Amino acid sequence: MDEINPKKIEDMTFEEAMAELEFIVRQLEGGKVKLEDAVKAYSRGVALRNKCEEKLAEAKLKIEQITLTTDGKPAGLNPVVVE
């Protein structure tokens, strides 16, 4: 990724959000970003980090809901209620 993704953060996949977050970190660490742009990038980075954490929490919940048979094979999912 070589630039900020024009997508709204809420519409991004985990992978898109992570790629953009990594890009922002590289830009900020490079130290060649103007102060105003750095503040904007940092703010977007925080929102992207929150999006990634949210997606990881959702994935963890889904994994925790997988039921196994007595011999350890996946049997399906328990109903997941996400509010």
C-alpha positions in Angstrom: 0.0 0.0 0.0 1.4 3.4 -1.0 -1.3 5.7 0.1 -4.2 6.3 2.4 -7.2 4.1 1.5 -10.1 6.3 0.4 -12.6 3.8 1.9 -14.5 4.7 5.1 -12.9 2.8 8.0 -16.2 1.2 8.9 -16.4 -0.4 5.4 -12.8 -1.8 5.5 -11.9 -5.4 6.0 -9.4 -6.3 8.7 -6.7 -6.7 6.1 -7.3 -3.3 4.5 -7.4 -1.6 7.9 -4.1 -3.3 8.9 -2.4 -2.5 5.7 -3.3 1.2 6.0 -2.3 1.3 9.6 1.1 -0.2 8.7 1.5 2.5 6.0 0.7 5.3 8.4 3.1 3.9 11.0 5.9 3.8 8.3 5.1 7.4 7.3 5.1 8.7 10.8 8.3 6.8 11.7 9.9 8.3 8.6 9.6 11.7 10.1 9.0 13.4 6.8 5.3 14.2 7.4 4.2 17.8 8.1 2.9 18.3 11.6 -0.7 18.9 10.5 -0.7 15.8 8.3 1.0 13.8 11.1 -1.8 14.7 13.5 -4.5 13.7 10.9 -2.6 10.4 10.1 -2.3 9.6 13.8 -6.0 10.2 14.4 -6.9 7.9 11.5 -4.4 5.4 12.8 -6.2 5.3 16.1 -9.5 4.7 14.3 -7.9 1.9 12.2 -6.4 0.3 15.3 -9.8 0.3 16.9 -11.3 -1.3 13.7 -8.7 -4.0 13.8 -9.3 -4.7 17.5 -13.0 -4.9 16.8 -12.5 -7.4 13.9 -10.2 -9.5 16.0 -12.7 -9.6 18.9 -15.4 -10.7 16.5 -13.2 -13.5 15.1 -12.3 -14.6 18.6 -16.0 -14.8 19.6 -16.7 -16.9 16.5 -13.8 -19.2 17.2 -15.0 -19.6 20.8 -18.4 -20.6 19.6 -17.2 -23.5 17.5 -18.5 -26.7 19.0 -16.6 -30.0 18.9 -17.7 -33.6 18.9 -16.5 -35.9 21.6 -13.6 -37.0 19.3 -12.5 -33.3 18.8 -13.9 -32.7 15.3 -15.8 -29.5 14.5 -19.5 -30.0 14.8 -20.8 -26.6 14.0 -21.4 -23.3 15.7 -23.3 -22.3 18.7 -25.6 -19.4 18.0 -23.7 -16.2 18.3 -25.6 -13.1 19.5 -23.7 -10.0 18.6 -25.4 -6.8 19.8 
